[in-house]
Amino acid sequence: MQIHYQSRNFYILIEILYIDEGKHRIVCDNTEYIAEKGDMLLIRSYSSHELYSADEYCMHYVLQIAPSLVMGV
């Protein structure tokens, strides 16, 4: 997914982000992180987060997982 800005949001789902190109600035639960090509991030359920492109061209992949799949429910 190529983005320049993804507004603050939260989900019941767990998200795994893989940074494929460029540099991203991620704000998760009011803490800022910089992620670059090759980095992976885990965003917990209900964590407030937003993403910004820190480079002209950024791309990432997102895997969303239902918590029940990893909690054995």
C-alpha positions as CSV (number, residue, x, y, z in Angstrom):
1,M,0.0,0.0,0.0
2,Q,1.4,3.4,-0.9
3,I,0.3,6.2,1.4
4,H,1.3,9.8,2.3
5,Y,-0.9,9.9,5.4
6,Q,-3.2,7.5,7.1
7,S,-5.4,9.2,9.8
8,R,-5.4,8.1,13.4
9,N,-7.4,4.9,13.8
10,F,-7.7,1.7,15.8
11,Y,-9.1,-1.7,15.2
12,I,-9.9,-4.9,17.1
13,L,-7.5,-6.6,14.8
14,I,-3.7,-7.0,15.4
15,E,-1.7,-5.5,12.5
16,I,1.7,-6.4,11.2
17,L,3.3,-3.9,8.9
18,Y,6.2,-4.6,6.7
19,I,8.1,-1.6,5.3
20,D,9.0,-2.4,1.6
21,E,10.2,1.0,0.4
22,G,11.1,4.3,1.9
23,K,10.8,5.6,5.4
24,H,7.6,5.9,7.4
25,R,6.8,7.8,10.6
26,I,4.3,6.0,12.8
27,V,2.6,7.4,15.8
28,C,1.3,4.6,18.0
29,D,-0.4,5.3,21.3
30,N,1.2,8.8,21.3
31,T,4.7,7.5,20.8
32,E,6.5,8.2,17.5
33,Y,8.6,5.6,15.6
34,I,10.6,5.8,12.4
35,A,10.5,2.6,10.3
36,E,12.6,2.0,7.2
37,K,12.8,-0.6,4.4
38,G,13.0,-4.1,5.9
39,D,11.4,-3.1,9.2
40,M,8.4,-4.9,10.7
41,L,6.0,-3.4,13.2
42,L,3.4,-5.1,15.4
43,I,0.4,-3.0,16.4
44,R,-1.7,-4.4,19.1
45,S,-5.5,-4.5,19.1
46,Y,-7.2,-1.2,19.9
47,S,-3.8,0.7,19.7
48,S,-4.4,4.2,18.3
49,H,-2.1,4.7,15.4
50,E,-1.4,6.9,12.3
51,L,1.2,6.7,9.5
52,Y,3.0,9.3,7.5
53,S,5.3,9.1,4.6
54,A,8.8,10.3,5.6
55,D,10.1,9.9,2.0
56,E,8.7,10.9,-1.4
57,Y,7.9,7.2,-2.2
58,C,6.9,4.8,0.6
59,M,5.3,1.4,0.4
60,H,4.2,-1.0,3.1
61,Y,2.2,-4.2,3.4
62,V,-0.3,-4.9,6.2
63,L,-1.4,-8.2,7.6
64,Q,-4.4,-8.0,9.9
65,I,-5.1,-10.8,12.3
66,A,-8.2,-11.5,14.4
67,P,-7.0,-11.8,18.1
68,S,-9.1,-15.0,18.4
69,L,-6.7,-16.7,16.0
70,V,-3.7,-16.2,18.3
71,M,-5.5,-16.4,21.7
72,G,-6.9,-19.8,21.1
73,V,-10.5,-18.6,21.5
